[in-house]
Amino acid sequence: MKKMFPARSLAKRFIGLVLMVSMLTMCVGMNDEADAEAAPSGTSEQADSDTVTTKHQVTIDGKKVAYTATAGMMPVTADDNECFIFYTAYTLDGVKDNSERPVTFAYNGGPGSSSEWVHLGFLGPRRVETDEAGEPTEFPSKIVDNENSILDLTDLVFIDPVGTGYSHVGEGVDEAFFSNYQEDLASIGEFIRLYTTKNNRWSSPKYLAGESYGTFRSVALADYLSTNFAMGLNGLMLISNLTDFSILNEWTQNDLSYVLLFPSLAASGYYHKVVDKKYQDMELENFLKEARSFAEEDYQTALFKGERISSSEKESVARKYSELTGLDKDYVVKSNLRVYLRDFCMKLLADKGMMIGRLDSRYTAPLVGKSVEDYDDPSDSVLDASFSAAINQYISEELGYHTDRVYNTLNMKVNMDWTYNSDNQIMDLKDKVNKVMSDNKYLKVWVLGGYYDLATPFCSAEWVYDHVPLQKETRKNLSFKFYQSGHMIYMHQPSLEEFRKDAKEWYAK
């Protein structure tokens, strides 16, 4: 692995691939006058040279929903540099008053990830078909109706940041210019302003939904949109939260990162049935209470003591660590109670010849010939290929948008070029969370995650918001929900169905 970023934004969030290609070609569409209720899925209407609209129907929550899809390229100028941002928008047909209809802008993270994961895996009206555990049912993947889409609750606009999807820089602009925290905000912020203006959505309730690094982007965007355009938001949906890099094990490996990661390691051992027998028959939630208690008390105290810890205390803590995770006690002692995440992934099921996933520890792969240096996350490979084929076919065949450009699902060049601030120091947005929530009493923040996500652990998300000094009334606008899934919470059918119910309640507020 090269330069690492601790969360996938949804998809191999710290690893991208594929270099950006040349300029956009003209797209073509077909006119269709048919009524939305009667129009067959995929009938297209060309709006202009860079935008195609199509009429569709989908069944969501048992009801037929008619909608319009728009796939297009938006020219955007940020800090005097031009870029072209590709987006896919879905709007419910038959809406007479947009002031009552929410619109949600969604994206992944990386940096360097396109929006394909939240688009075709999670929120959109169509999705890659997977089984209950999140594995594609066919290869190449089959695209089916997403009965758990939230399109009936909110219009959706999926944004591909510059360098991802078909989005690209303008002529003469350095490709690395937008691979930057500030310019990313400027380009996406300007896109949202333009889309809102061109589509008469200023009076609509507005939401941001970001995954992984997309949560970092969302918090900063909420401040950017308010400061630069006086655009207030109604909600932030933060999926697999990443708003403080300093507490993530892969980033800093400070003692706090080991404490906050531990309950997720314990959840992984529980899932694979290698924890001590006295824990195996417990309900997951009750088991996690035990893991949390150990992490916050005995484990944290032991790490705080450093080299002052006695041999007997280290042995006792290592034994409990082993019982709650299934990892060999002697290895825990050898690691000085600080087992690095990738070592854990390689060692937990080593006696079975398997390694577990980092983004989703439910996934396993053969360990043969692998070392920590060349660890390849089992929760990545099949999904990456499946979604890449699906998004290319879907945009061209179902949405009628045609181009010879490469659709960059994960762009390693963007990831490698990425900078955060002038000295590229570790960033922490807790103060910005406090600002945007305190300034806007209508802003609801919903933090989502998976128990089996080792990249952005659920306890890390809780810790971040526990340390934001919000007023009591403001804190009521903050809510959490964690699912029995991984970094991509929707790669588990029961979790996706549960999310749908939770989202219906959240938007209703």
C-alpha positions in Angstrom: 0.0 0.0 0.0 1.2 3.4 -0.8 0.1 6.6 1.0 -2.8 5.7 3.3 -6.0 7.5 4.1 -8.0 5.9 6.9 -11.4 5.5 5.2 -12.9 4.5 2.0 -15.5 7.1 1.2 -16.6 4.5 0.0 -14.8 2.2 -1.8 -11.2 1.6 -1.4 -11.1 4.9 0.3 -7.4 5.0 0.8 -6.4 3.5 -2.4 -7.6 4.7 -5.7 -6.5 3.6 -9.2 -6.8 4.9 -12.7 -5.4 8.1 -14.1 -7.8 10.7 -15.5 -8.2 10.8 -19.3 -9.0 13.5 -22.0 -11.9 15.8 -22.6 -15.6 14.9 -22.5 -17.3 13.9 -25.7 -20.8 15.0 -26.7 -23.6 12.8 -25.5 -26.7 11.9 -27.3 -30.3 11.2 -26.2 -33.7 10.4 -27.6 -36.8 12.4 -27.2 -39.8 10.9 -25.6 -43.1 12.6 -24.9 -44.6 9.8 -22.9 -46.2 10.4 -19.5 -44.1 9.4 -16.5 -46.6 6.9 -15.3 -46.5 5.1 -18.6 -43.0 5.6 -19.8 -40.8 2.5 -19.9 -37.6 2.7 -17.9 -34.8 4.2 -19.9 -36.7 6.4 -22.3 -34.5 9.4 -22.8 -34.8 13.1 -23.6 -31.8 15.2 -24.6 -31.8 18.5 -22.7 -28.5 19.9 -24.1 -25.2 18.6 -25.4 -24.0 17.7 -21.9 -27.1 16.5 -20.1 -29.5 13.6 -20.7 -32.8 13.1 -18.9 -34.7 9.8 -18.7 -38.0 8.7 -17.2 -38.3 5.7 -15.0 -40.3 3.8 -12.4 -39.2 1.9 -9.4 -40.9 0.1 -6.5 -39.8 1.4 -3.1 -41.2 0.1 0.1 -43.9 -1.7 -1.9 -45.1 1.3 -3.8 -44.4 2.4 -7.4 -42.5 5.6 -7.7 -42.2 7.6 -11.0 -39.1 9.7 -11.3 -36.8 11.6 -13.7 -33.1 10.9 -13.9 -30.6 13.5 -15.2 -27.0 12.6 -16.0 -24.9 15.5 -16.9 -21.7 17.6 -16.8 -21.7 20.9 -14.9 -19.0 23.5 -15.8 -17.7 24.9 -12.5 -15.2 27.7 -11.8 -13.5 27.7 -8.4 -10.7 30.1 -7.6 -10.4 31.1 -11.3 -9.8 27.5 -12.3 -12.4 25.6 -14.4 -13.5 22.0 -13.9 -16.4 19.9 -15.1 -18.3 17.9 -12.5 -20.3 14.9 -13.5 -23.5 14.2 -11.6 -26.6 12.1 -11.6 -29.8 13.6 -10.2 -33.1 11.9 -9.4 -36.2 13.9 -8.9 -39.7 12.6 -8.0 -42.3 13.2 -10.7 -45.5 15.1 -10.0 -44.1 17.4 -7.3 -45.9 20.8 -7.5 -44.1 22.6 -4.6 -40.4 22.1 -4.3 -40.4 24.0 -0.9 -41.9 20.8 0.6 -39.5 18.4 -1.2 -36.0 17.8 0.3 -33.0 17.4 -1.9 -29.9 15.4 -0.8 -26.4 15.8 -2.3 -24.4 12.6 -1.9 -20.8 11.5 -2.5 -18.2 9.1 -1.3 -14.7 9.9 0.0 -11.2 8.5 -0.6 -10.1 11.1 -1.4 -10.3 9.9 -4.9 -13.5 7.9 -4.9 -16.5 8.5 -7.2 -20.0 8.4 -5.9 -20.7 4.9 -7.3 -21.0 3.2 -3.9 -23.6 5.4 -2.3 -25.3 5.7 -5.7 -25.5 2.1 -6.9 -25.1 0.4 -3.5 -27.1 2.5 -1.1 -29.4 5.5 -1.7 -30.3 5.5 -5.4 -33.3 3.9 -7.1 -31.2 1.2 -8.7 -28.5 -0.9 -7.1 -26.1 -3.7 -7.6 -27.8 -6.9 -6.6 -26.1 -8.6 -3.6 -27.0 -11.4 -1.3 -27.7 -10.9 2.4 -24.0 -10.9 3.3 -23.2 -8.3 0.6 -21.6 -10.5 -2.0 -22.7 -9.8 -5.7 -25.2 -12.5 -6.9 -23.6 -12.5 -10.3 -20.4 -11.5 -12.0 -20.5 -9.2 -13.8 -23.1 -7.7 -11.5 -26.8 -7.5 -12.1 -28.6 -4.1 -11.5 -32.0 -4.3 -9.9 -34.5 -1.9 -8.3 -33.5 -0.7 -4.9 -36.6 -1.2 -2.8 -34.8 0.5 0.1 -33.9 3.7 -1.8 -34.8 7.0 -0.1 -35.9 8.6 -3.4 -39.5 8.7 -2.1 -38.3 10.7 0.9 -35.9 13.1 -0.9 -34.6 14.0 -4.3 -31.0 12.8 -4.8 -28.0 14.3 -6.5 -24.9 12.1 -6.7 -21.7 14.1 -7.2 -18.4 12.9 -8.6 -15.6 15.2 -7.3 -13.0 16.3 -9.8 -10.8 13.4 -11.0 -13.4 10.8 -10.2 -16.2 9.5 -12.4 -16.2 11.5 -15.6 -15.3 14.8 -13.7 -12.2 16.5 -14.9 -10.3 19.8 -15.0 -10.6 22.4 -17.7 -8.1 23.0 -20.4 -4.8 24.2 -19.1 -5.6 23.5 -15.5 -3.2 21.4 -13.4 -4.9 18.1 -12.6 -3.6 18.3 -9.0 -5.2 21.7 -8.4 -8.5 20.2 -7.1 -6.7 17.4 -5.1 -6.8 19.6 -2.1 -9.1 20.0 0.9 -9.9 23.7 0.2 -10.3 23.4 -3.6 -12.5 20.3 -3.2 -14.8 22.4 -1.0 -14.7 25.3 -3.4 -15.6 23.1 -6.5 -18.3 21.0 -4.8 -19.7 24.0 -2.9 -20.0 25.9 -6.2 -21.6 22.9 -7.9 -24.2 22.7 -5.2 -24.9 26.5 -5.5 -25.2 26.2 -9.3 -27.5 23.1 -9.1 -29.7 24.7 -6.5 -30.0 27.9 -8.6 -30.5 26.3 -12.0 -33.2 23.9 -10.6 -35.0 26.4 -8.4 -34.2 24.5 -5.1 -33.3 27.4 -2.8 -36.5 26.9 -0.9 -36.1 23.1 -0.6 -34.9 21.5 2.6 -31.2 20.6 1.8 -29.1 17.7 3.0 -25.6 16.4 2.6 -24.9 12.6 2.7 -21.2 11.7 2.7 -19.4 8.5 3.4 -15.9 8.1 5.0 -13.8 11.1 3.8 -17.2 12.3 2.5 -18.2 12.9 6.2 -15.1 15.1 6.6 -16.1 16.9 3.4 -19.8 17.3 4.6 -18.9 19.0 7.9 -16.6 21.4 6.1 -19.1 22.0 3.3 -21.8 22.9 5.7 -19.6 25.7 7.0 -18.4 26.7 3.4 -22.0 26.9 2.0 -23.2 29.0 5.0 -20.2 31.3 5.0 -19.9 31.9 1.2 -23.5 31.6 0.0 -25.7 32.0 3.2 -27.0 28.5 2.3 -28.3 26.8 5.4 -28.7 23.1 5.5 -31.3 20.9 7.2 -29.2 17.8 7.8 -25.9 16.0 7.5 -25.9 12.2 7.0 -22.4 11.1 8.1 -21.8 7.5 7.0 -18.7 5.8 8.5 -17.6 9.0 10.2 -14.2 10.5 9.7 -13.9 14.0 11.2 -10.7 13.7 13.4 -7.7 11.9 11.8 -5.8 12.0 15.1 -7.7 9.1 16.7 -7.6 6.6 13.9 -5.2 3.7 14.5 -3.8 3.6 10.9 -3.1 7.3 11.0 -1.4 7.9 14.3 -1.4 4.8 16.4 -1.5 6.8 19.6 -2.8 5.1 22.7 -6.3 6.5 22.3 -6.6 5.0 18.8 -6.1 1.5 20.3 -8.7 2.1 22.9 -11.3 3.3 20.5 -10.6 0.6 18.0 -10.8 -2.2 20.5 -14.6 -2.7 20.6 -14.6 -3.2 16.8 -11.8 -5.8 17.1 -13.9 -7.5 19.7 -17.0 -7.4 17.4 -14.9 -9.1 14.7 -13.8 -11.9 17.0 -17.4 -12.3 18.1 -18.6 -12.5 14.5 -16.0 -15.2 13.6 -16.8 -17.1 16.9 -13.3 -17.1 18.2 -14.0 -15.2 21.5 -14.0 -17.0 24.8 -16.8 -19.5 25.2 -18.4 -17.4 28.0 -19.2 -14.7 25.5 -20.3 -16.7 22.4 -23.9 -17.0 23.4 -24.4 -13.4 24.4 -26.3 -11.0 22.2 -24.0 -8.7 20.2 -25.1 -5.5 22.0 -24.6 -7.1 25.4 -21.2 -8.4 24.4 -20.1 -5.0 23.2 -21.0 -3.5 26.5 -18.4 -5.8 28.0 -15.9 -4.8 25.3 -16.5 -1.1 25.8 -16.2 -1.4 29.6 -12.8 -3.2 29.3 -11.6 -0.7 26.7 -12.6 2.4 28.7 -11.3 1.1 32.1 -8.7 -1.6 32.4 -7.3 -1.3 28.8 -7.0 2.5 28.7 -5.5 2.6 32.2 -2.9 0.0 31.2 -1.9 1.9 28.1 -1.7 5.1 30.1 0.9 3.6 32.4 3.2 2.9 29.6 6.4 1.3 30.8 5.3 1.7 34.4 2.9 -1.2 34.0 3.8 -4.3 36.0 4.3 -7.7 34.3 1.4 -9.2 36.2 -1.0 -6.3 35.2 0.2 -6.6 31.6 -0.5 -10.3 31.6 -3.9 -9.8 33.1 -4.9 -7.2 30.6 -3.6 -9.3 27.7 -5.6 -12.3 28.9 -8.8 -10.2 28.9 -7.9 -8.7 25.5 -7.5 -12.3 24.2 -10.8 -13.5 25.7 -12.8 -10.6 24.1 -11.2 -10.8 20.7 -9.9 -14.4 20.2 -6.4 -13.1 19.4 -3.6 -15.1 21.0 -2.7 -13.8 24.5 1.1 -14.2 24.0 0.9 -12.1 20.8 -0.9 -9.4 22.7 1.9 -9.3 25.3 4.5 -9.4 22.6 2.8 -6.4 21.0 3.1 -4.5 24.3 -0.8 -4.5 24.4 -0.8 -2.4 21.2 -1.8 -4.7 18.3 -1.7 -2.7 15.1 -4.8 -3.0 13.0 -3.3 -4.8 10.0 -1.5 -7.3 12.3 -4.9 -8.1 13.9 -6.5 -8.7 10.5 -3.7 -11.1 9.6 -3.4 -12.9 12.9 -7.0 -13.4 14.1 -7.8 -16.4 11.9 -4.2 -17.3 11.1 -4.7 -20.8 12.5 -7.4 -21.3 9.9 -5.3 -20.0 7.1 -7.5 -16.9 6.7 -7.2 -13.1 7.1 -10.1 -10.8 7.7 -11.2 -7.5 6.1 -10.3 -4.1 7.4 -13.2 -2.2 5.9 -15.5 -5.0 6.8 -14.2 -7.7 9.1 -16.9 -10.1 8.1 -15.0 -10.8 4.9 -12.2 -13.3 4.8 -9.6 -14.4 2.2 -6.8 -17.1 2.2 -3.7 -16.0 4.1 -1.3 -18.0 1.9 1.8 -16.0 0.9 0.6 -12.8 2.5 2.5 -10.6 4.9 1.5 -7.4 6.7 3.4 -5.4 4.1 1.3 -6.8 1.2 -2.0 -7.2 3.0 -4.9 -6.9 0.5 -8.2 -6.1 2.1 -10.6 -9.1 1.5 -13.6 -6.7 1.6 -12.4 -4.9 -1.5 -11.5 -6.9 -4.6 -14.8 -8.5 -5.7 -16.9 -5.5 -4.9 -14.6 -3.1 -6.8 -14.8 -5.1 -10.0 -18.6 -5.6 -9.6 -19.4 -1.9 -9.1 -17.1 -0.7 -11.7 -18.8 -2.8 -14.4 -22.2 -1.9 -13.1 -21.7 1.9 -13.1 -20.3 2.0 -16.6 -23.2 -0.1 -18.0 -25.8 1.8 -16.0 -24.9 5.3 -17.1 -24.7 4.3 -20.7 -27.5 1.9 -21.1 -30.1 3.0 -18.6 -29.4 6.7 -18.4 -28.4 7.2 -22.0 -25.3 9.2 -21.2 -22.5 8.3 -23.7 -18.9 9.3 -23.6 -15.5 7.7 -24.4 -14.0 8.9 -21.2 -13.0 6.4 -18.5 -15.2 6.4 -15.5 -12.7 6.7 -12.6 -14.2 4.8 -9.7 -11.1 5.1 -7.6 -8.4 7.5 -8.6 -5.0 6.8 -7.1 -3.4 9.9 -8.5 -6.0 12.1 -6.7 -5.3 10.2 -3.5 -1.6 10.5 -3.8 -1.7 14.2 -4.7 -4.1 15.1 -1.9 -3.2 17.9 0.5 -5.1 19.2 3.5 -3.6 22.5 4.5 -0.4 24.5 4.1 1.7 22.1 6.2 -0.5 19.1 5.6 -0.8 18.4 9.3 -3.4 16.0 10.7 -6.8 17.6 10.7 -9.6 17.6 13.3 -13.0 19.2 12.6 -14.6 19.0 16.0 -14.5 22.8 16.3 -16.2 23.1 12.9 -18.9 20.6 14.0 -19.5 22.8 17.0 -19.7 25.9 14.8 -22.1 24.6 12.1 -24.5 23.0 14.7 -24.4 26.0 17.0 -25.0 28.5 14.2 -27.9 26.6 12.7 -30.5 25.3 15.2 -32.3 23.5 12.4 -29.3 21.4 11.4 -29.7 17.7 12.2 -26.6 15.5 12.2 -27.0 11.8 11.9 -23.8 9.6 12.5 -24.0 6.1 11.0 -21.6 3.3 11.1 -20.9 -0.5 11.2 -19.8 -2.6 14.1 -17.4 -4.5 11.8 -15.8 -1.4 10.3 -12.1 -1.4 11.4 -11.2 1.6 9.3 -13.5 4.1 10.9 -14.5 2.4 14.2 -17.9 3.2 15.7 -16.4 4.1 19.1 -14.2 6.7 17.4 -17.3 8.3 15.9 -18.9 8.4 19.4 -15.8 9.8 21.0 -15.5 12.7 18.4 -19.1 14.0 19.1 -18.7 13.3 22.9 -15.9 15.9 22.8 -17.8 18.6 20.8 -18.9 21.2 23.5 -22.5 21.6 22.2 -25.2 23.3 24.2 -27.8 20.9 25.6 -30.5 22.0 23.2 -28.2 21.7 20.2 -27.1 18.2 21.2 -30.7 17.1 20.7 -30.1 17.5 17.0 -27.4 14.8 17.1 -28.2 11.1 16.7 -26.3 7.9 16.2 -27.0 4.5 14.6 -24.7 1.6 14.2 -25.5 -1.6 12.2 -24.2 -5.2 12.1 -22.2 -4.4 8.9 -18.9 -2.8 7.9 -17.7 0.4 6.4 -20.3 0.1 3.7 -23.2 -0.4 6.0 -25.5 -1.2 3.0 -23.4 -4.3 2.1 -25.6 -6.3 4.5 -29.2 -6.6 3.5 -30.8 -6.6 7.0 -28.8 -3.4 7.8 -29.9 -1.8 4.5 -33.5 -2.5 5.3 -33.1 -1.2 8.9 -31.5 2.0 7.5 -34.4 2.6 5.3 -36.8 2.6 8.3 -34.4 4.8 10.3 -34.0 7.3 7.4 -37.8 7.6 7.0 -38.0 8.7 10.6 -35.0 11.0 10.4 -36.2 12.9 7.3 -39.7 13.2 8.9 -38.2 15.2 11.7 
